[in-house]
Amino acid sequence: MMQPLKRTILIKNAVIYTLNAKDEVVRGNILVQGNRIAYVGEELPQIQAEREIDAEGNLVFPGFSNGHTHLPMMLLRGAGEDLPLMDWLTQKIFPLEDKLSDELAYLGSMLGIIEMVKTGTTSLADMYFFCDGIAAAIQESGIRANLSRCVSGQTMEEAKGRINDALRIYDTYHGAAEGRLEVGFSVHGEYTTGTEVIRKVCALARERDAVLQIHISETENEHEECKKRHGGKTPLGILESLGGLEGRVIAAHGVYIDDEDMERIAGRDVTVVTCPKSNLKLGSGIARVQEMLSRGVSVALGTDGAASNNTLDLMDEMRYMALLQKGMTRDPGVMDIRQCLRIAMQNGARGMGIEAGEIAPGMLADLILVNTKSSRFYPRQNAEAHVLYSACSQDISMTMIDGRIAYENGKIQFCDEARVLADFARAAEKLYR
Amino acid sequence: MMQPLKRTILIKNAVIYTLNAKDEVVRGNILVQGNRIAYVGEELPQIQAEREIDAEGNLVFPGFSNGHTHLPMMLLRGAGEDLPLMDWLTQKIFPLEDKLSDELAYLGSMLGIIEMVKTGTTSLADMYFFCDGIAAAIQESGIRANLSRCVSGQTMEEAKGRINDALRIYDTYHGAAEGRLEVGFSVHGEYTTGTEVIRKVCALARERDAVLQIHISETENEHEECKKRHGGKTPLGILESLGGLEGRVIAAHGVYIDDEDMERIAGRDVTVVTCPKSNLKLGSGIARVQEMLSRGVSVALGTDGAASNNTLDLMDEMRYMALLQKGMTRDPGVMDIRQCLRIAMQNGARGMGIEAGEIAPGMLADLILVNTKSSRFYPRQNAEAHVLYSACSQDISMTMIDGRIAYENGKIQFCDEARVLADFARAAEKLYR
């Protein structure tokens, strides 16, 4: 592989929330060389950088990492609001999904990535179909992603085509885009997928040391029906028995995972991705995030697809998570600010095996600048509280991914946003006709 | 009183969500004359307006009405995050409140009103102290408000000064600012106020036909302790027995009001103001809004103070309310879009006796324009879903209060925002020293 050009960008005069092991906050400078952070500290590096950014009045954080989404569902945003889950799926979502194509998936993904990058997201995990379209958008945009072709089906016969497609996607795209695009495998869920199929997909992931994504215990019904079918075994229990917990796992939702499940996955390479807004909107419930954390489970944050959220804004999602946990536990003392930042910015990247989520030399240069000039950052006494509780994504002034500026001062850098919007609108018009 | 100048403003080519009894959506025009709406319809009025606004691509709604807030608490935003409720109050909030003054209350209120107007709020109900400072900000800004001097105290002796201050505020400000500023009375809560004091404040409100504001059953502890003290009577039960439910009442929070309470207030002039974000953040819980609605209780929306929210953004608050109710009832079918809009835009105003909350001839001209150009309004198929689920207050392009434009295209019209921010920062610096 060609050595990437050693671009150099110097970010000066920022307040840097490193989220490193010591949780240091540095008033100083960051040097980015190529796609990695070369220096963080109070001293100003004596180097002629290609670009200098005076970040006075800005805070620097690692970019947000979205642990669970379905990018093309941007096309389905607003379709079938206020319907019960099964009506929503069968009357609205499935019929529309039947009409999707790679071109539509590409446009949905482009718009999804635009919204993510504007709201500070630098990496994502996606599971869906029409992955060629999604991969094209990931490559074009420059976002970092772990992509997987979603597999479901009760029998191998039913799942065969999907599994082959998943393998083709892996072979075609894994490691593409200078390594920004990794490909994993995914099982839709225990309730839609037979045990032989689950076992097969888990094996494929394990053989390739790839990330396995799966929907786990999103609804009470899913969790309880699984136990009924499998002599008391939960979806995570089934996954374990099929060899699914031996590698790196992204377990999406986890609203109903129980105490035994938590013990099962604590300390392992399993990241539970909580999607608080989607879980509320679809009437699923509220995940026991605080309980998982206290038992040593790694928790990251996701938006789910835009049809059930309806935004892909992790700054907003982080706030929902913090407030919901305080409300549900009836304890305003839980979910302190730094913990919330780690869940939203660090744990997703780590769960995907990405060397980001921390502002430190050697780490990938995935970071954001948050401008504190708006009234949302007044009074001036507690900036990090304002990031969690009163800022909005409008305050994000720059998003850098892999050492490249993807968004700056309101403008997406990797495409003509107006053209994407127009193409998206035309395509959606056809889809809904 | 002098007749207000008959300003005329013509808003053309908008999609108008009237929220009238027939729930009509009109593609057309609005004529504002003076402080009221003179015409709404498809025909373009043949009149030379002082100002014409081409609202193509915009939606018009009644402005948001914030049924419960404490404006000066903007100064306390971010103070003492992640503390248990009593520590938060006794270690942080009370000591800071001891240092407040009318000047500080004025600056806090100005900044609070700026954030409210930018996020589409056109009327508010406030209960706090240093009401001269708050009243000055209300008058200067042009927002519509129902203000009350909060009364607490176990004995008449203890409460006497506060009651006198409340009367002074009423006599000084009621009906001021061309009628935009009304003054009511407020009891802090049953748990902080003796029965004789409550009875007295209720009588003062009733004699003047004024709104009575009170914190009701915000926490489980408050609700249960009241029942213990009063032979099973709930805070609303006590209020009723003291003559407090005979006039117009704004009952803030209502997280723990029970079925009997709901029966007690359904069909009366009592508006329960739900404050979902504050109730989560302080670990209080989640109000049974859907249950109240189904029993005929009038529910409006509030932000509470910025110290426990930490925004004063009702578009955001409305989304929390909708998502929380779907999540808690496990039914995505509850809280349809129009119902949420009515709660956030109509019920608060009605609860305060304000002739707004509806875009119709004769109503006060309190309205907002929402621009649909951002990607948040794509796909184009369901704009009202996007207002509830994916828009953000950045999409609000204009806020009109009492027929005057208070905010337009990012700019506050009633003051120099930068100057207010600088003054606020200086004052807060002193407060926190």
Interface residues (C-beta under 8 A of the other chain):
Chain A: M74 L75 R77 G78 A79 E81 D82 L83 P84 L85 W88 L111 I114 E115 E220 K277 N279 L280 K281 L282 G283 S284 G285 I286 A306 N309 N310 T311 Y320 L323 L324 K326 G327 T329 R330 D331 P332 G333 V334 M335 D336 I337 S375 R376 Y378 P379 R380 Q381 N382 A385 H386 L388 Y389 S390 C392 S393 Q394 E417 L421 F424 A425 A428 E429 L431 Y432
Chain B: M74 L75 R77 G78 A79 E81 D82 L83 P84 L85 W88 L111 I114 E115 E220 K277 N279 L280 K281 L282 G283 S284 G285 I286 A306 N309 N310 T311 Y320 L323 L324 K326 G327 T329 R330 D331 P332 G333 V334 M335 D336 I337 S375 R376 Y378 P379 R380 Q381 N382 A385 H386 L388 Y389 S390 C392 S393 Q394 E417 L421 F424 A425 A428 E429 L431 Y432
